[in-house]
Amino acid sequence: MYALHEGGSIPVVDPTSADGVFGLLWLVIALPLAGAAVLLIGGKYTDRWGHLLGTLLPIGSFAISLAMFISLLGRDESDRQVSQHLYQWMQTGHLDVGMDLLYDPLSALFLLLITGVGSLIHVYSIGYMAHDPRRRRFFGYLNLFVAAMLMLVLSENYLGLFLGWEGVGLASYLLIGFWQHKPTAAAAAKKAFVINRVGDMGLSLAIMLFFITFGSTSFTVISAGAGDASTTTMTILGLLLLLGACGKSAQFPLQAWLLDAMEGPTPVSALIHAATMVTAGVYLIVRSNFVFELAPHAQTVVVIVAVISIFWGAWISCAKDDIKKALAGSTMSQIGYMMLAAGLGVAGYAFAIMHLLMHGFFKANMFLGAGSVMHGMDDDVDMRHYGALRTMMPVTFLTFSMGYLAIIGFPGFSGFWSKDKIIETALADNWIIGLCALAGAGVTGFYMTRMMLMTFFTDKRWEKGVHPHESPSVMTVPLMVLAALSVLGGVVLINDWIVDFLAPVTGTAPHEDPPIPALAVSVIAVLVVAVGVAAAWFLVGKRDVPRTAPQDVSFATRAGREELYGNTINNTLVVNPSTHLTTALLATDRYAVDGVLTGGPVAVGALAGLARRVQNGYVRSYALSILVGALIVAAALLAVNLA
């Protein structure tokens, strides 16, 4: 039975031990991890079949995840948390941490997303990376990425979560910089790694504070005792967790790495932006609901950060001509919607996860679709060089269109259901926040329609010698599957299934009649999106698109192209001061510290040099010295006597 902790509304459930199909829980992580080990250690001996092994193992994890999910559905609501103890991880002093896994409704949905969409990305990569000489290593890194993300969402404690958290950071560094011969790719990988370390400091400090406050890092122990902690402690914990989430999910102010990450191969972009890395921050907030429910000020900060991120990412997407970077800005904006829902508390947690799942479908679809376009356009990413591709790449066009209709919230498509629920919940909580969410939907309609028009419609603007063509079936079949999910994903909202399914983890919000009927919210949202679509049609569709970006543009466009000067701000506030400080410290060390430490030995050495001149080894010199000394002494005595 559920036990509500004092002062909160979050159910605490005693997990049962893994048995039956749940006994294979550890294998979900072990399969891709083993694939990474074989492919990265096996070297050239695995080149011929490494990509096949690297694809089959995540598919195996998906099969196990699906079987466990079906079995979980057959259990009563009070019996939907399963734990598995693998071994004692560390035990020192009062810190006792086991390598424990937790399978519950939240982790079950993440497992299906990570292994399902991740497997499709692996299949797609077989064709996309077919001619890359380091393909086997690429699949090894992909397997490592999936294994780390699975560890992150399956761990029963924050320390295990942190292990997966850092594993995802390492894998993203390796994949973003996979084409390390390109200076831009190497720089992008380093940038992502460094900025994420800033967020990781927040998460690591939160874990330390959890241990100090509760004597444990276990979710079960902390949620049970959360009501006994002070509001100040819970607020600090919430803010530290938010800092970690901002780094991993590219939310303001730690978003600058996201667009640079597009330097990696396109399947990496789909994996990072849809199924794994950027969703980790949302998972952290929702998993830590027992913290935020007791820290209303931290919840408010989550909402503020989310609203800023929605518009920040959308603004960038409106101005970028690079198709992958435009999609990356969109990811920041859509993750903002998820964070907004999570910041609204119990009423929004389920819708945050729902939009996360829907986004995983349609954004993976569009990123892989962008890769298909690049494949047919000789790796050109500039949408100003596209146009009229719908007839040359019909499968890519149709599947991409499904993702487009889903993300803008076209009625009936997956994004329509999830985003409308977030807007509805936001309006019920605070009408200003709700209006911001509505406005963001309109901007989404604008930048996504702009992308569709510049890529698949308008006049062709292809580079000389480019011959657009459809991608092979190994790339288009995953697109078809993701397109179908983009259309049908909304079924999880039938009879509020996803809300009830996640209730054991997120709690149940008290029923309140919304100030605006849900149907009215949906109609208003569709009308707002239609305004954005119409604006894109009049500003892009009805005009000639120049092959080069015009320079005489408004400040808003220039700012969007410069990513709202995020890099300039970081350089001014962080990079340059750090560089100057480092230079000053080096100078101090060299001239002051080294001067003090080496000055004495230098002086002694100089005196020793003078003394060496006296000890020259010549007897006549010693005799002369004695004579001179004797004369000096005699002269001194004579002077004294005469005085």
For each residue, the residues with C-beta under 8 A, 3 or more apart:
1: 78
2: 11 12 13 78 504
3: 11 12 13 224
4: 8 9 10 11 12
5: 8 10 12 223 224 225 226 227 290
6: 227 228
7: 226 227 294
8: 4 5 226 227 290 293 294
9: 4 293 346 507 508
10: 4 5 223 226 289 290 293 506 507
11: 2 3 4 503 504 505 507
12: 2 3 4 5 220 223 224
13: 2 3 78 80 81 104 504
14: 81 220
15: 81 82 83 102 104 156 220
16: 19 79 81 82 83
17: 82 83 84 85
18: 22 23 25 82 83 84 101 103
19: 16 22 23
20: 23 71
21: 24 64 67 68 71
22: 18 19 25 68 71 82 84 103
23: 18 19 20 84
24: 21 27 28 64 67 68
25: 18 22 28 68 82 84 101 103 154
26: 29 30 84 86 101
27: 24 30 31 60 61 64
28: 24 25 31 61 64 65 111 115 150 154
29: 26 32 33 61 101 147 150 151 154
30: 26 27 33 34
31: 27 28 34 35 57 58 60 61 64
32: 29 35 36 57 58 61 143 144 146 147 150
33: 29 30 36 37 143 144 147
34: 30 31 37 38 57
35: 31 32 38 39 53 54 57 58 139 140 143 147
36: 32 33 39 40 140 141 143 144 147
37: 33 34 40 41
38: 34 35 41 42 46 50 53 140
39: 35 36 42 46 50 53 54 136 137 139 140 143
40: 36 37 137 140 141 144
41: 37 38
42: 38 39 45 46 50
43: 46
44: 47
45: 42
46: 38 39 42 43 49 50 53 136
47: 44 50 135 136
48:
49: 46 52 53
50: 38 39 42 46 47 53 54 135 136 139 140
51: 54 55 125 126 129 135 136 139
52: 49 55 56 126
53: 35 38 39 46 49 50 56 57 139
54: 35 39 50 51 57 58 122 136 139 140 142 143
55: 51 52 58 59 119 122 123 125 126 139
56: 52 53 59 60
57: 31 32 34 35 53 54 60 61 143
58: 31 32 35 54 55 61 62 115 118 119 122 143 146
59: 55 56 62 63 115 119 122
60: 27 31 56 57 63 64
61: 27 28 29 31 32 57 58 64 65 111 115 119 146 150
62: 58 59 65 66 112 115 116 118 119
63: 59 60 66 67
64: 21 24 27 28 31 60 61 67 68
65: 28 61 62 68 69 108 111 112 115 116
66: 62 63 69 70 112
67: 21 24 63 64 70 71
68: 21 22 24 25 64 65 71 72 103 108 111
69: 65 66 72 73 108 111 112
70: 66 67 73 74
71: 20 21 22 67 68 74 75
72: 68 69 75 80 82 103 105 108
73: 69 70
74: 70 71
75: 71 72 79 80
76: 79 80
77: 80 500 503 504
78: 1 2 13 504
79: 16 75 76
80: 13 72 75 76 77 104 105 504
81: 13 14 15 16 102 103 104 504
82: 15 16 17 18 22 25 72 102 103 104
83: 15 16 17 18 100 101 102 103 156
84: 17 18 22 23 25 26 100 101 103
85: 17 98 99 100
86: 26 98 99 100 101
87: 98 99
88: 91 96 98 99
89: 97 98 99 159 160
90: 95 96 97
91: 88 95 96 97
92: 95
93:
94: 215
95: 90 91 92 211
96: 88 90 91 216
97: 89 90 91 157 159 160 217
98: 85 86 87 88 89 156 157
99: 85 86 87 88 89 160
100: 83 84 85 86 155 156 157 160 218
101: 18 25 26 29 83 84 86 154 155 156 160
102: 15 81 82 83 107 154 155 156 219
103: 18 22 25 68 72 81 82 83 84 107 108 111 154
104: 13 15 80 81 82 107 108 504 505
105: 72 80 108 109 501 502 503 504 505
106: 109 110 153 283 286 287 353 502 505 506
107: 102 103 104 110 111 153 154
108: 65 68 69 72 103 104 105 111 112
109: 105 106 112 113 353 357 501 502
110: 106 107 113 114 153 279 283
111: 28 61 65 68 69 103 107 108 114 115 150 153 154
112: 62 65 66 69 108 109 115 116
113: 109 110 116 117 275 279 356 357 360
114: 110 111 117 118 146 149 150 153 275 276
115: 28 58 59 61 62 65 111 112 118 119 146 150
116: 62 65 112 113 119 120
117: 113 114 120 121 270 274 275 360 361 364 482
118: 58 62 114 115 121 122 142 146 149 271 275 276
119: 55 58 59 61 62 115 116 122 123
120: 116 117 123 124 364 368 478 481 482
121: 117 118 124 125 142 267 270 271 275 364 368 478
122: 54 55 58 59 118 119 125 126 139 142 267
123: 55 119 120 126 474 477 478
124: 120 121 127 128 267 270 368 371 474 475 478 479
125: 51 55 121 122 128 129 138 139 142 265 267
126: 51 52 55 122 123 129 130 474
127: 124 130 471 472 474 475
128: 124 125 265 266 267 371 375 475
129: 51 125 126 132 135 138 139 265 267
130: 126 127 135
131:
132: 129 135 138 265
133:
134: 137 138 178
135: 47 50 51 129 130 132 138 139
136: 39 46 47 50 51 54 139 140
137: 39 40 134 140 141
138: 125 129 132 134 135 141 142 175 178 265
139: 35 39 50 51 53 54 55 122 125 129 135 136 142 143
140: 35 36 38 39 40 50 54 136 137 143 144
141: 36 40 137 138 144 145 171 174 175 178
142: 54 118 121 122 125 138 139 145 146 175 267 268 271
143: 32 33 35 36 39 54 57 58 139 140 146 147
144: 32 33 36 40 140 141 147 148 167 170 171 174
145: 141 142 148 149 168 171 172 175 271 276 277
146: 32 58 61 114 115 118 142 143 149 150 271 276
147: 29 32 33 35 36 143 144 150 151 167
148: 144 145 151 152 164 166 167 168 170 171
149: 114 118 145 146 152 153 164 167 168 275 276 277 280
150: 28 29 32 61 111 114 115 146 147 153 154 164
151: 29 147 148 154 155 160 161 163 164 167
152: 148 149 155 161 163 164 165 167 168 280 283
153: 106 107 110 111 114 149 150 164 283
154: 25 28 29 101 102 103 107 111 150 151 160 164
155: 100 101 102 151 152 158 159 160 161 163 164
156: 15 83 98 100 101 102 160 218 219 220
157: 97 98 100 160 161 216 217 218 219
158: 155 161 162 203 206 207 210 217 219 222
159: 89 97 155 162 163 207 217
160: 89 97 99 100 101 151 154 155 156 157 163 164
161: 151 152 155 157 158 164 165 284 287
162: 158 159 165 166 203 204 207
163: 151 152 155 159 160 166 167
164: 148 149 150 151 152 153 154 155 160 161 167 168
165: 152 161 162 168 169 200 203 244 248 280
166: 148 162 163 169 170 200
167: 144 147 148 149 151 152 163 164 170 171
168: 145 148 149 152 164 165 171 172 248 276 277 280
169: 165 166 172 173 193 196 197 200 248
170: 144 148 166 167 173 174
171: 141 144 145 148 167 168 174 175
172: 145 168 169 175 176 189 192 193 196 261 272 277
173: 169 170 176 177 189 190 192 193
174: 141 144 170 171 177 178 189
175: 138 141 142 145 171 172 178 264 265 268 271 272
176: 172 173 185 188 189 192 260 261 263 264 268 272
177: 173 174 180 185 186 188 189 190 263 264
178: 134 138 141 174 175 185 264 265 268
179: 182 185 263 264 265
180: 177 185 186 189
181: 185
182: 179 185 186 263
183: 186 187
184: 187 188 260 263
185: 176 177 178 179 180 181 182 188 189 263 264
186: 177 180 182 183 189 190
187: 183 184 190 191 260
188: 176 177 184 185 191 192 257 260 261 262 263 264
189: 172 173 174 176 177 180 185 186 192 193 263 264
190: 173 177 186 187 193 194
191: 187 188 194 195 256 257 260
192: 172 173 176 188 189 195 196 257 260 261
193: 169 172 173 189 190 196 197
194: 190 191 197 198
195: 191 192 198 199 247 254 256 257
196: 169 172 192 193 199 200 247 248 254 257
197: 169 193 194 200 201 247
198: 194 195 201 202 243 247 254
199: 195 196 202 203 243 244 245 246 247 248 254
200: 165 166 169 196 197 203 204 244 247
201: 197 198 204 205 243
202: 198 199 205 206 239 240 241 242 243 244 246 247
203: 158 162 165 199 200 206 207 240 241 243 244 284
204: 162 200 201 207 208
205: 201 202 208 209 240
206: 158 202 203 209 210 237 240 241 244
207: 158 159 162 203 204 210 211 217
208: 204 205 211 212
209: 205 206 212 213 233 236 237 240
210: 158 206 207 213 214 216 217 222 237
211: 95 207 208 214 215 216 217
212: 208 209
213: 209 210 229 233 237
214: 210 211 221 222 225 229
215: 94 211 221
216: 96 157 210 211 221 222
217: 97 157 158 159 207 210 211 222
218: 100 156 157 221 222
219: 102 156 157 158 222 223 287
220: 12 14 15 156 223 224
221: 214 215 216 218 224 225
222: 158 210 214 216 217 218 219 225 226 290 291
223: 5 10 12 219 220 226 290
224: 3 5 12 220 221
225: 5 214 221 222 228 229
226: 5 7 8 10 222 223 229 234 290 291 294
227: 5 6 7 8 294
228: 6 225
229: 213 214 225 226 233 234 294
230: 233 234
231: 234 235 294 295
232: 235 236
233: 209 213 229 230 236 237
234: 226 229 230 231 237 238 291 294 295 298
235: 231 232 238 239 295 297 298
236: 209 232 233 239 240
237: 206 209 210 213 233 234 240 241 288 291 295 298
238: 234 235 241 242 288 291 292 295 297 298 299 301 302
239: 202 235 236 242 243 298 301
240: 202 203 205 206 209 236 237 243 244
241: 202 203 206 237 238 244 245 284 285 288 291 298
242: 202 238 239 245 246 285 298 301 302 305
243: 198 199 201 202 203 239 240 246 247 254
244: 165 199 200 202 203 206 240 241 247 248 281 284
245: 199 241 242 248 249 251 280 281 282 284 285 339
246: 199 202 242 243 249 250 251 252 253 254 255 281 305
247: 195 196 197 198 199 200 202 243 244 250 254 281
248: 165 168 169 196 199 244 245 277 278 280 281 284
249: 245 246 278 279 280 281 282 335 339
250: 246 247 254 255 257 258 278 331 332 335
251: 245 246 254 255 281 305 306 309 332 335 336 339
252: 246 255 305 308 309 312
253: 246
254: 195 196 198 199 243 246 247 250 251 257
255: 246 250 251 252 258 309 312 313 332 566
256: 191 195 259 260 563 566 567 570
257: 188 191 192 195 196 250 254 260 261
258: 250 255 261 278 328 329 331 332
259: 256 262 316 320 325 328 329 563
260: 176 184 187 188 191 192 256 257 263
261: 172 176 188 192 257 258 264 268 269 272 328
262: 188 259 269 322 324 325 328 381
263: 176 177 179 182 184 185 188 189 260
264: 175 176 177 178 179 185 188 189 261 268 269 272
265: 125 128 129 132 138 175 178 179 268 269
266: 128 269 270 324 367 368 370 371 374
267: 121 122 124 125 128 129 142 270 271 368 371
268: 142 175 176 178 261 264 265 271 272
269: 261 262 264 265 266 272 273 324 327 328 367 370 371
270: 117 121 124 266 267 273 274 275 363 364 367 368 371
271: 118 121 142 145 146 175 267 268 274 275 276 277
272: 172 175 176 261 264 268 269 276 277 278
273: 269 270 277 278 327 328 331 363 364 367
274: 117 270 271 279 331 359 360 361 363 364 367
275: 113 114 117 118 121 149 270 271 279 360 364
276: 114 118 145 146 149 168 271 272 279 280
277: 145 149 168 172 248 271 272 273 280
278: 248 249 250 258 272 273 281 331 335
279: 110 113 249 274 275 276 282 283 335 338 356 360
280: 149 152 165 168 245 248 249 276 277 283 284
281: 244 245 246 247 248 249 251 278 284 285 335 339
282: 245 249 279 285 286 335 338 339 342 352 353 356
283: 106 110 152 153 279 280 286 287 356
284: 161 203 241 244 245 248 280 281 287 288
285: 241 242 245 281 282 288 289 292 302 339 342 343 352
286: 106 282 283 289 342 349 352 353 505 506
287: 106 161 219 283 284 505
288: 237 238 241 284 285 291 292
289: 10 285 286 292 293 345 346 349 505 506 507
290: 5 8 10 222 223 226 293 294
291: 222 226 234 237 238 241 288 294 295 298
292: 238 285 288 289 295 298 299 302 342 343 345
293: 8 9 10 289 290 345 346 507
294: 7 8 226 227 229 231 234 290 291
295: 231 234 235 237 238 291 292 298 299
296: 299 300
297: 235 238 300 301
298: 234 235 237 238 239 241 242 291 292 295 301 302
299: 238 292 295 296 302 303 343 344 345
300: 296 297 303 304 343
301: 238 239 242 297 298 304 305
302: 238 242 285 292 298 299 305 306 339 340 342 343
303: 299 300 306 307 340 343 344 433
304: 300 301 307 308
305: 242 246 251 252 301 302 308 309 339 343
306: 251 302 303 309 310 336 337 338 339 340 342 343
307: 303 304 310 311 336 340 433 436 437
308: 252 304 305 311 312 336
309: 251 252 255 305 306 312 313 332 333 335 336 339
310: 306 307 313 314 333 336 337 340 436 437 440
311: 307 308 314 315 333 336 436 439 440 443
312: 252 255 308 309 315 316 332 333 336 564
313: 255 309 310 316 317 329 330 331 332 333 334 335 336
314: 310 311 317 318 329 330 333 440 443 444 447
315: 311 312 318 319 329 443 556 559 560 564
316: 259 312 313 319 320 325 326 329 332 560 563 564
317: 313 314 320 326 327 329 330 333 447 448 451 560
318: 314 315 443 446 447 450 557 560
319: 315 316 556 557 558 559 560 561
320: 259 316 317 325 326 329 560 561
321: 326 382 383 384 454 549
322: 262 325 326 381 382 383
323: 326 327 370 373 374 381 382 383 386 451 455
324: 262 266 269 327 328 367 370 381
325: 259 262 316 320 322 328 329 381
326: 316 317 320 321 322 323 329 330 383 447 451
327: 269 273 317 323 324 330 331 363 366 367 370 451
328: 258 259 261 262 269 273 324 325 331 332
329: 258 259 313 314 315 316 317 320 325 326 332 333 447 563
330: 313 314 317 326 327 333 334 363 407 444 447 448
331: 250 258 273 274 278 313 327 328 334 335 359 363
332: 250 251 255 258 309 312 313 316 328 329 335 336
333: 309 310 311 312 313 314 317 329 330 336 337 440 443 444
334: 313 330 331 337 338 355 359 363 407 444
335: 249 250 251 278 279 281 282 309 313 331 332 338 339 359
336: 251 306 307 308 309 310 311 312 313 332 333 339 340 440
337: 306 310 333 334 340 341 355 419 422 437 440
338: 279 282 306 334 335 341 342 352 353 355 356 359 422
339: 245 249 251 281 282 285 302 305 306 309 335 336 342 343 352
340: 302 303 306 307 310 336 337 343 344 348 352 422 426 433 437
341: 337 338 344 348 349 351 352 355 421 422 425 426
342: 282 285 286 292 302 306 338 339 348 349 352
343: 285 292 299 300 302 303 305 306 339 340 348
344: 299 303 340 341 347 348 425 426 429
345: 289 292 293 299 348 349 509
346: 9 289 293 349 506 507 508 509
347: 344 425 428 429 509
348: 340 341 342 343 344 345 351 352 422 425 426 429
349: 286 289 341 342 345 346 352 353 502 506 507
350: 353 354 498 499 502 503 506
351: 341 348 354 355 418 421 422 425 499
352: 282 285 286 338 339 340 341 342 348 349 355 356 422
353: 106 109 282 286 338 349 350 356 357 498 502
354: 350 351 357 358 417 418 421 492 493 498
355: 334 337 338 341 351 352 358 359 415 418 419 421 422
356: 113 279 282 283 338 352 353 359 360
357: 109 113 353 354 360 361 418 489 492
358: 354 355 361 362 406 414 415 417 418 486 489 490
359: 274 331 334 335 338 355 356 362 363 407 415 418
360: 113 117 274 275 279 356 357 363 364
361: 117 274 357 358 364 365 403 406 414 482 485 486 489
362: 358 359 365 366 402 403 406 407 414 415 482 485 486 489
363: 270 273 274 327 330 331 334 359 360 366 367 403 407
364: 117 120 121 270 273 274 275 360 361 367 368 482
365: 361 362 368 369 399 400 402 403 479 482 483 485 486
366: 327 362 363 369 370 400 403 404 407
367: 266 269 270 273 274 324 327 363 364 370 371
368: 120 121 124 266 267 270 364 365 371 372 475 478 479 482
369: 365 366 372 373 396 399 400 403 479
370: 266 269 323 324 327 366 367 373 374 381 400
371: 124 128 266 267 269 270 367 368 374 375 475
372: 368 369 375 376 393 396 470 471 475 476 479
373: 323 369 370 376 377 386 389 393 396 400 455
374: 266 323 370 371 377 379 380 381
375: 128 371 372 379 471 475
376: 372 373 389 392 393 396 468 469 470 471
377: 373 374 380 385 386 389 462 463 466 468
378: 463 465 466
379: 374 375
380: 374 377 385 386 463 466
381: 262 322 323 324 325 370 374
382: 321 322 323 385 386
383: 321 322 323 326 386 451 454 455
384: 321 454 461 545 546 547 548 549
385: 377 380 382 461 462 463 466 547
386: 323 373 377 380 382 383 389 454 455 456 460 461 462
387: 454 455 457 458 459 460 461 462 545
388: 391 392 456 457 458 459 460
389: 373 376 377 386 392 393 396 397 455 456 460 468
390: 393 394 397 456 457
391: 388 394
392: 376 388 389 468 469 470
393: 372 373 376 389 390 396 397 468 469 470 471
394: 390 391 397 398 470
395: 398 399 470 471 476 479 480
396: 369 372 373 376 389 393 399 400 470 471 476 479
397: 389 390 393 394 400 401 456
398: 394 395 401 402 483
399: 365 369 395 396 402 403 476 479 480 482 483
400: 365 366 369 370 373 396 397 403 404 452 455 456 479
401: 397 398 404 405 452 456
402: 362 365 398 399 405 406 413 483 484 486 487
403: 361 362 363 365 366 369 399 400 406 407 482 483 486
404: 366 400 401 407 408 448 449 451 452
405: 401 402 408 410 413 415 486
406: 358 361 362 402 403 409 410 413 414 415 416 486 487 489
407: 330 334 359 362 363 366 403 404 415 444 448
408: 404 405 415 441 444 445 448 449 529 532 533
409: 406 413 415 416 419 420 441 444 445 525 526 529
410: 405 406 413 415 416 526 529
411: 416 522 526
412: 416 487 490
413: 402 405 406 409 410 416 486 487 490
414: 358 361 362 406 417 418 485 486 487 488 489 490
415: 355 358 359 362 405 406 407 408 409 410 418 419 486
416: 406 409 410 411 412 413 419 420 490 522
417: 354 358 414 420 421 489 490 493
418: 351 354 355 357 358 359 414 415 421 422 489 490 493
419: 337 355 409 415 416 422 423 441 525
420: 409 416 417 423 424 518 521 522 525
421: 341 351 354 355 417 418 424 425 493
422: 337 338 340 341 348 351 352 355 418 419 425 426 437
423: 419 420 426 427 434 437 438 441 521 525
424: 420 421 427 428 434 514 516 518 521
425: 341 344 347 348 351 421 422 428 429
426: 340 341 344 348 422 423 429 430 433 434 436 437
427: 423 424 430 431 433 434 435 437 438 514 515 516 521
428: 347 424 425 434 512 514 515 516
429: 344 347 348 425 426 433 434
430: 426 427 433 434
431: 427 434 435 515
432: 435 436
433: 303 307 340 426 427 429 430 436 437
434: 423 424 426 427 428 429 430 431 437 438
435: 427 431 432 438 439
436: 307 310 311 426 432 433 439 440
437: 307 310 337 340 422 423 426 427 433 434 440 441
438: 423 427 434 435 441 442 524 525 528
439: 311 435 436 442 443 528
440: 310 311 314 333 336 337 436 437 443 444
441: 408 409 419 423 437 438 444 445 525 528 529 532
442: 438 439 445 446 528 529 531 532
443: 311 314 315 318 333 439 440 446 447 532
444: 314 330 333 334 407 408 409 440 441 447 448 529 532
445: 408 409 441 442 448 449 528 529 530 531 532 533 536
446: 318 442 443 449 450 532 533 535 536
447: 314 317 318 326 329 330 443 444 450 451 536
448: 317 330 404 407 408 444 445 451 452
449: 404 408 445 446 452 453 532 533 536 537 540 541
450: 318 446 447 453 454 536 539 540
451: 317 323 326 327 383 404 447 448 454 455
452: 400 401 404 448 449 455 456 457
453: 449 450 456 457 458 536 537 540 541
454: 321 383 384 386 387 450 451 457 458 540 545
455: 323 373 383 386 387 389 400 451 452
456: 386 388 389 390 397 400 401 452 453
457: 387 388 390 452 453 454 541
458: 387 388 453 454 461 540 541 544 545
459: 387 388 544 545
460: 386 387 388 389
461: 384 385 386 387 458 545 547
462: 377 385 386 387 466 468
463: 377 378 380 385 466
464:
465: 378
466: 377 378 380 385 462 463
467:
468: 376 377 389 392 393 462
469: 376 392 393
470: 372 376 392 393 394 395 396 476
471: 127 372 375 376 393 395 396 475 476
472: 127 475 476
473: 476 477
474: 123 124 126 127 477
475: 124 127 128 368 371 372 375 471 472 478 479
476: 372 395 396 399 470 471 472 473 479 480
477: 123 473 474 480 481
478: 120 121 123 124 368 475 481 482
479: 124 365 368 369 372 395 396 399 400 475 476 482 483
480: 395 399 476 477 483 484
481: 120 477 478 484 485
482: 117 120 361 362 364 365 368 399 403 478 479 485 486
483: 365 398 399 402 403 479 480 486 487
484: 402 480 481 487 488
485: 361 362 365 414 481 482 488 489
486: 358 361 362 365 402 403 405 406 413 414 415 482 483 489
487: 402 406 412 413 414 483 484
488: 414 484 485 491
489: 357 358 361 362 406 414 417 418 485 486 492
490: 358 412 413 414 416 417 418 493
491: 488 494
492: 354 357 489 497 498
493: 354 417 418 421 490 496 497 498
494: 491 497
495: 500
496: 493 499 500
497: 492 493 494 500 501
498: 350 353 354 492 493 501 502
499: 350 351 496 502 503 508
500: 77 495 496 497 503
501: 105 109 497 498
502: 105 106 109 349 350 353 498 499 505 506
503: 11 77 105 350 499 500 506 507 508
504: 2 11 13 77 78 80 81 104 105
505: 11 104 105 106 286 287 289 502
506: 10 106 286 289 346 349 350 502 503
507: 9 10 11 289 293 346 349 503
508: 9 346 499 503
509: 345 346 347 512
510:
511:
512: 428 509
513:
514: 424 427 428 517 518 521
515: 427 428 431
516: 424 427 428 520 521
517: 514 520 521
518: 420 424 514 521 522
519: 522 523
520: 516 517 523 524
521: 420 423 424 427 514 516 517 518 524 525
522: 411 416 420 518 519 525 526
523: 519 520 526 527
524: 438 520 521 527 528
525: 409 419 420 423 438 441 521 522 528 529
526: 409 410 411 522 523 529 530
527: 523 524 530 531
528: 438 439 441 442 445 524 525 531 532
529: 408 409 410 441 442 444 445 525 526 532 533
530: 445 526 527 533 534
531: 442 445 527 528 534 535
532: 408 441 442 443 444 445 446 449 528 529 535 536
533: 408 445 446 449 529 530 536 537
534: 530 531 537 538
535: 446 531 532 538 539
536: 445 446 447 449 450 453 532 533 539 540 541
537: 449 453 533 534 540 541 542
538: 534 535 541 542
539: 450 535 536 542 543
540: 449 450 453 454 458 536 537 543 545
541: 449 453 457 458 536 537 538
542: 537 538 539
543: 539 540
544: 458 459
545: 384 387 454 458 459 461 540
546: 384 549 550
547: 384 385 461
548: 384
549: 321 384 546 553 561
550: 546 553
551:
552:
553: 549 550 557 558
554: 557 558
555: 558 559
556: 315 319 559 560
557: 318 319 553 554 560 561
558: 319 553 554 555 561 562
559: 315 319 555 556 562 564 565
560: 315 316 317 318 319 320 556 557 563 564
561: 319 320 549 557 558
562: 558 559 565 567 568
563: 256 259 316 329 560 566 567
564: 312 315 316 559 560
565: 559 562 568 569
566: 255 256 563 569 570
567: 256 562 563 570 571
568: 562 565 571 572
569: 565 566 572 573
570: 256 566 567 573 574 575
571: 567 568 574 575 576
572: 568 569 575 576
573: 569 570 577
574: 570 571 577 578
575: 570 571 572 578 579
576: 571 572 579 580
577: 573 574 580 581
578: 574 575 581 582
579: 575 576 582 583
580: 576 577 583 584
581: 577 578 584 585
582: 578 579 585 586
583: 579 580 586 587
584: 580 581 587 588
585: 581 582 588 589
586: 582 583 589 590
587: 583 584 590 591
588: 584 585 591 592 593
589: 585 586 592 593 594
590: 586 587 593 594
591: 587 588 594 595
592: 588 589 595 596
593: 588 589 590 596 597
594: 589 590 591 597 598
595: 591 592 598 599
596: 592 593 599
597: 593 594 600
598: 594 595 601 602
599: 595 596 602 603
600: 597 603 604
601: 598 604 605
602: 598 599 605 606
603: 599 600 606 607
604: 600 601 607 608
605: 601 602 608 609
606: 602 603 609 610
607: 603 604 610 611
608: 604 605 611 612
609: 605 606 612 613
610: 606 607 613 614
611: 607 608 614 615
612: 608 609 615
613: 609 610 616
614: 610 611 625
615: 611 612
616: 613 621
617:
618: 621 622
619: 622 623
620: 623 624
621: 616 618 624 625
622: 618 619 625 626
623: 619 620 626 627
624: 620 621 627 628
625: 614 621 622 628 629
626: 622 623 629 630
627: 623 624 630 631
628: 624 625 631 632
629: 625 626 632 633
630: 626 627 633 634
631: 627 628 634 635
632: 628 629 635 636
633: 629 630 636 637
634: 630 631 637 638
635: 631 632 638 639
636: 632 633 639 640
637: 633 634 640 641
638: 634 635 641 642
639: 635 636 642 643
640: 636 637 643
641: 637 638
642: 638 639
643: 639 640
